[in-house]
Amino acid sequence: MGATVEVTGADGRIRAYRITACRGCRRQQLPAGLCSGHGPHRLALVTCGGAYDEAAGAYEGNLVLYGTPVTARPGP
């Protein structure tokens, strides 16, 4: 929480986001509206979470980190 993440867009601009929320969810059930184009700009990072199930070869869930815009600056 509070970490800054920088993402380079297709336009070459670097956008910074501050991680403001974290949510765990089951592997097959990502939060509704995660990929919505409505509302204010935000960043949603999805990664593995929970215990690793060797038999299934997968983690039991996902971790979703949400970020809000901090700044934008020109790319290289």
Contacts in CASP RR format, 6 or more apart in sequence:
PFRMAT RR
TARGET T0000
AUTHOR 0000-0000-0000
METHOD contacts of the structure
MODEL  1
MGATVEVTGADGRIRAYRITACRGCRRQQLPAGLCSGHGPHRLALVTCGG
AYDEAAGAYEGNLVLYGTPVTARPGP
1 19 0 8 1.000
1 20 0 8 1.000
1 21 0 8 1.000
1 22 0 8 1.000
2 18 0 8 1.000
2 19 0 8 1.000
2 20 0 8 1.000
3 18 0 8 1.000
3 19 0 8 1.000
4 16 0 8 1.000
4 17 0 8 1.000
4 18 0 8 1.000
4 19 0 8 1.000
4 70 0 8 1.000
5 16 0 8 1.000
5 17 0 8 1.000
5 18 0 8 1.000
5 19 0 8 1.000
5 43 0 8 1.000
5 45 0 8 1.000
5 67 0 8 1.000
6 14 0 8 1.000
6 15 0 8 1.000
6 16 0 8 1.000
6 17 0 8 1.000
7 14 0 8 1.000
7 15 0 8 1.000
7 16 0 8 1.000
7 17 0 8 1.000
7 43 0 8 1.000
8 14 0 8 1.000
8 15 0 8 1.000
8 75 0 8 1.000
9 15 0 8 1.000
12 74 0 8 1.000
12 75 0 8 1.000
13 72 0 8 1.000
13 73 0 8 1.000
13 74 0 8 1.000
13 75 0 8 1.000
14 72 0 8 1.000
14 73 0 8 1.000
14 74 0 8 1.000
14 75 0 8 1.000
15 69 0 8 1.000
15 71 0 8 1.000
15 72 0 8 1.000
16 69 0 8 1.000
16 70 0 8 1.000
16 71 0 8 1.000
16 72 0 8 1.000
16 73 0 8 1.000
17 42 0 8 1.000
17 43 0 8 1.000
17 67 0 8 1.000
17 68 0 8 1.000
17 69 0 8 1.000
17 70 0 8 1.000
18 67 0 8 1.000
18 68 0 8 1.000
18 70 0 8 1.000
19 65 0 8 1.000
19 66 0 8 1.000
19 67 0 8 1.000
20 66 0 8 1.000
20 67 0 8 1.000
20 68 0 8 1.000
21 65 0 8 1.000
21 66 0 8 1.000
21 67 0 8 1.000
22 63 0 8 1.000
22 64 0 8 1.000
22 65 0 8 1.000
22 66 0 8 1.000
23 31 0 8 1.000
23 63 0 8 1.000
23 64 0 8 1.000
23 66 0 8 1.000
24 49 0 8 1.000
24 61 0 8 1.000
24 62 0 8 1.000
24 63 0 8 1.000
24 64 0 8 1.000
25 31 0 8 1.000
25 61 0 8 1.000
25 62 0 8 1.000
25 64 0 8 1.000
26 60 0 8 1.000
26 61 0 8 1.000
26 62 0 8 1.000
27 58 0 8 1.000
27 59 0 8 1.000
27 60 0 8 1.000
27 61 0 8 1.000
27 62 0 8 1.000
30 46 0 8 1.000
30 62 0 8 1.000
30 64 0 8 1.000
31 64 0 8 1.000
34 44 0 8 1.000
34 46 0 8 1.000
34 64 0 8 1.000
35 44 0 8 1.000
40 68 0 8 1.000
41 69 0 8 1.000
42 66 0 8 1.000
42 67 0 8 1.000
42 68 0 8 1.000
42 69 0 8 1.000
43 65 0 8 1.000
43 66 0 8 1.000
43 67 0 8 1.000
43 68 0 8 1.000
43 69 0 8 1.000
44 64 0 8 1.000
44 65 0 8 1.000
44 66 0 8 1.000
44 67 0 8 1.000
45 64 0 8 1.000
45 65 0 8 1.000
45 67 0 8 1.000
46 62 0 8 1.000
46 63 0 8 1.000
46 64 0 8 1.000
47 62 0 8 1.000
47 63 0 8 1.000
47 65 0 8 1.000
48 58 0 8 1.000
48 59 0 8 1.000
48 61 0 8 1.000
48 62 0 8 1.000
48 63 0 8 1.000
49 59 0 8 1.000
49 60 0 8 1.000
49 61 0 8 1.000
49 62 0 8 1.000
49 63 0 8 1.000
50 59 0 8 1.000
50 60 0 8 1.000
50 61 0 8 1.000
50 63 0 8 1.000
51 59 0 8 1.000
51 60 0 8 1.000
52 58 0 8 1.000
52 59 0 8 1.000
52 60 0 8 1.000
53 59 0 8 1.000
53 60 0 8 1.000
END
